[in-house]
Amino acid sequence: MIVLYYFYPACSLAAHICLEESGLEFEARRVDLKDPEQAAAFKKINPKGTIPAITTNGQTLSENVAVMAYVADLAPQAKLIPTEPMARAQCLSFLAWGASTFHINFRMSFRPERFTTEASMHDGIRGVGRANYWKNLETLDERLASQDWIMGKDFTAADGYALRFYDWGRIGKFPVEDLKAFTAFKDRMIARPAVRRVLEREGCPLVAVA
Ligand SMILES: N[C@@H](CCC(=O)N[C@@H](CS)C(=O)NCC(=O)O)C(=O)O
């Protein structure tokens, strides 16, 4: 049995969507990272203290990209990551870009204190993070203008990650509704029963306003 540790609005949404789309049996356990007791208890499961993490067969696996790749391997019928070598590498490339760039730009815009204790520099870090995050969102909007899904004609793990970035944009008060193709993609995602179940379970307002 797989247990997924998630939190809203954490990046765990991407792994959560993969698991729900995979059809695998799993239990979703919410960890309130803002609650010191829950965060401390969770560190006994994942010493890094980061969400997402899964446990299975006595082992803990963290890092979104690794969790998604693992779930994709366990459920090949769900085609969450392509198997043709270049298509697979392109999908992993997108996931790595998400973790290394989108996530970090958003963190800069949201949690500048994670980058320096010098408070006078926080606004500068926030501003650079916001500018770069917006460019990242625009890149996805351009990509989605000519294709339904992030990797092309088929839904993959990359789409759950992209939805997380759209929702962070909404949370960060970026004008995401102006990104027409990305917004249409968000609606296509919400129309998927598995995605809707996850958004409802996490309490994401995207389903309430859809
Ligand atoms: N590189 C990790 C980052 C995970 C991460 O930082 N998750 C955030 C939530 S979005 C978290 O757990 N933050 C709590 C903390 O850093 O203490 C991944 O891609 O899974």
The ligand as a Gaussian input file, in Angstrom:
#p B3LYP/6-31G(d) Opt

LIG

0 1
 N       12.602000      19.544000      -4.257000
 C       11.419000      19.142000      -3.564000
 C       10.789000      20.356000      -2.931000
 C        9.638000      19.982000      -2.063000
 C        9.198000      21.171000      -1.219000
 O        9.983000      22.073000      -0.903000
 N        7.942000      21.138000      -0.854000
 C        7.431000      22.208000      -0.007000
 C        5.966000      22.378000      -0.227000
 S        5.660000      22.967000      -1.865000
 C        7.711000      21.832000       1.420000
 O        7.623000      20.687000       1.791000
 N        8.096000      22.815000       2.228000
 C        8.350000      22.600000       3.613000
 C        9.775000      22.857000       3.952000
 O       10.585000      23.117000       3.045000
 O       10.094000      22.790000       5.127000
 C       10.440000      18.459000      -4.518000
 O       10.458000      18.808000      -5.699000
 O        9.674000      17.584000      -4.096000

